[in-house]
C-alpha cells in the first residue's frame, strides 16, 4: 500500500492519458489528465476582523500601485505609520457588523464560494471532467498564485481567468490580471491563458440586473421614486488618463434603464468609496442621495451594478452609511437592491460569458 496523496496532486493511474504517459519510463513523474481551468477572481477579504488580520489585508491592498499610484517614498511612510495604525480598527468594526459569524468568514467569501459551486455544477454538466472550476482573491486568501499552482498540478493545460468585475478598471480588472500573469511566471510548465474582458453590456448581465430591480419594486410596499446606480469610485485623473471605467458605468446605467423601459432621469449614476484628498468621479453617492432627499425625493432605491457579490462596500457602506445620509436629509424610505450574488439569472450570465471566452478550447 502506498500513502494517500493530496487531492490536488496528480496520482498515477493505469488508463492512457491519466497518470504515467504511454511509452514513458517507469520513473517518469505522474501526469494528470489534461483539463481546462476556469479561475474566477474577486477583490479579496481579510481572514478575520481583528487588528492584525485587517492590517495584513489593508497593507496588501493599499500597497498595490494600481490602487494607489503615488510614489512609494511619499505613500509608504504615510501608509505604514499613520493609516495602518488607525484604519484596521475602524475597518475591522465595519467588517464585524456584516461578518458571517456562522461560517467565520466575510459575506464576499461566502457568496464567491456559492457562485463558484453553481458555475462549476453547470460547467461540469456541460463539459464533464474536461474542466476544473475554482476561485481566487486578488488580496488575501485564497491567493491567485496558490490557485494557479493547484490548477497546473491538477493538469490544467489551459486557464481562463475571469475577474468578476462587469466594468473594466485598472484598479480592479487590471491588477487582478497582473497578479494572474505573475502567478504564471512562477510555473515551470505554463498553461495557455486567456483573460475575460469586461461584460458590462452583455445582454444576460443587463437582464439579470433588470430582474433584480424589478423584484425590489414588486416587493416594495411603496414604490421608490428613483433608482441610483452606485458604482465604486476612482480618481477623476484615471478617467483623463484613458481608463474606460466611467464610460462603461454610464452605459450599464443606460442599458438597464432601457431594459426596464423607464424614462430618462429615473435612474441616476453616482460613485461611492471616495478615498484621499484628490477629486474622484462625481457625483459622490453619499452626497447625491442627500441632495435628492433635500429636493423632495422621499422614497429611494440604490443598486450596485459594479459589484458581482455583496461585500463591505454594499452591506456596510450603502446599506448603512449611504442610507443614513439619505434619511438624515429628510428621506423616508430607503431600499437597497442586493447584488446579483448567486442568483440563477446571474449564474446564467456568467456561464454565458465563460462559454463565449472558451471558444475553441472545449468541445
TALIN-V63696 format. One record per backbone hydrogen bond with DSSP energy under -0.5 kcal/mol. CO is the residue of the C=O (numbers start at 1). NH is the residue of the N-H. Records with the same first field share a line. If there is no record, write none. Layout:
CO: NH, NH
//
This chain:
6: 9
13: 20
15: 18
19: 31
21: 24
25: 28
31: 19
35: 157, 158
36: 132
37: 39, 160
38: 40, 134
39: 162
40: 136
41: 164
42: 138
43: 139
45: 141
50: 54
51: 55
52: 56
53: 57
54: 58
55: 59
56: 60
57: 61
58: 62
59: 63
61: 64
64: 67, 68
67: 69
71: 74, 75
72: 76
74: 78
75: 79
76: 80
77: 81
78: 82, 83
79: 84
82: 85, 86
83: 86, 87
86: 89, 90
87: 91
88: 92
89: 93
90: 94
91: 95
92: 96
93: 97
94: 98
95: 98, 99
99: 101
100: 104, 105
105: 100
106: 110
107: 111
108: 112
109: 113
110: 114
111: 115
112: 116
113: 117
114: 118
115: 119
116: 120
117: 121
118: 122
119: 123
120: 124
121: 125
122: 126
123: 127
124: 128
127: 130
128: 131
130: 36
132: 38
134: 40
136: 42
137: 144
139: 45
142: 137
143: 147
144: 148
145: 149
146: 150
147: 151
148: 152
149: 153
150: 154
151: 156
152: 155
155: 35, 157
157: 192
158: 37
159: 161, 194
160: 39, 162
161: 163, 196
162: 41
163: 165
164: 308
166: 199, 200
169: 172, 173, 174
170: 175
172: 176
173: 177
174: 178
175: 179
176: 180
177: 181
178: 182
179: 183
180: 184
181: 185
182: 186
183: 186
184: 187
188: 190
192: 159
194: 161
199: 202
202: 205, 206
203: 207
204: 208
205: 209
206: 210
207: 211
208: 212
209: 213
210: 214
211: 215
212: 216
213: 217
214: 218
215: 219
216: 220
226: 301
227: 229, 268
228: 230, 303
229: 231, 270
231: 272
234: 281
235: 238, 239
236: 240
237: 241
238: 243
239: 242
244: 248
245: 249
246: 250
247: 251
248: 252
249: 253
250: 254
251: 255
252: 256
253: 257
254: 258
255: 259
256: 260
257: 261, 262
263: 266
266: 227
268: 229
270: 231
271: 285
272: 233
279: 236, 237
283: 271
284: 287, 288
285: 289
286: 290
287: 291
288: 292
289: 293
290: 294
291: 295
292: 297
293: 296
296: 298
298: 300, 332, 333
299: 225, 226
300: 335
301: 228
302: 337
303: 230, 305
304: 307
306: 308
307: 340
308: 341
311: 314, 315, 316
312: 316, 317
313: 318
314: 319
316: 320, 321
317: 322
318: 323
320: 324
321: 325
322: 326
323: 327
324: 328
325: 329
326: 331
327: 330
333: 300
335: 302, 337
336: 338
337: 304
340: 343
343: 347
344: 348
345: 349
346: 350
347: 351
348: 352
349: 353
350: 354
351: 355
352: 356
353: 357
354: 358
355: 358
356: 359
358: 361, 362
//
